[in-house]
Amino acid sequence: MTSLLTKINDLIHDLIADLIHDLIHDLIHDLIHDLIHDLIHDLTADKNK
């Protein structure tokens, strides 16, 4: 009985770890994307002046 609970606990732990990893990955990806977008926007805005 304990081994079953341990297996379920490990599965849930792995799922949550994967979810958090994916969330953080997406957040960082979006942040970097926004930063690059802003940089390019600033660079092109400077050239247009």
C-alpha atoms as one frame of an Amber mdcrd trajectory, in Angstrom:
protein
   0.000   0.000   0.000   2.783   2.432   0.866   4.639   1.697  -2.373   1.509
   2.577  -4.371   1.171   5.885  -2.530   4.865   6.556  -3.100   4.477   5.868
  -6.839   1.436   8.163  -7.059   3.288  10.821  -5.072   6.305  10.553  -7.402
   4.047  10.804 -10.470   2.313  13.916  -9.128   5.684  15.414  -8.177   7.037
  14.778 -11.698   3.920  16.257 -13.313   4.087  19.396 -11.176   7.839  19.722
 -11.812   7.226  19.442 -15.581   4.403  21.999 -15.442   6.509  24.484 -13.478
   9.454  23.903 -15.829   7.241  24.565 -18.873   5.711  27.675 -17.271   9.115
  29.122 -16.393  10.416  28.257 -19.872   7.456  30.034 -21.506   7.821  33.068
 -19.216  11.543  33.399 -19.954  10.888  32.911 -23.673   8.244  35.653 -23.653
  10.479  37.996 -21.643  13.416  37.528 -24.026  11.099  37.938 -27.013   9.721
  41.199 -25.603  13.208  42.481 -24.766  14.481  41.777 -28.291  11.338  43.309
 -29.785  11.803  46.469 -27.697  15.504  46.649 -28.593  14.774  46.385 -32.312
  11.985  48.943 -31.969  14.316  51.364 -30.162  17.074  50.859 -32.730  14.779
  51.466 -35.700  13.126  54.435 -33.946  16.554  56.048 -33.473  17.367  55.641
 -37.169  14.102  57.277 -38.227  14.815  60.497 -36.302
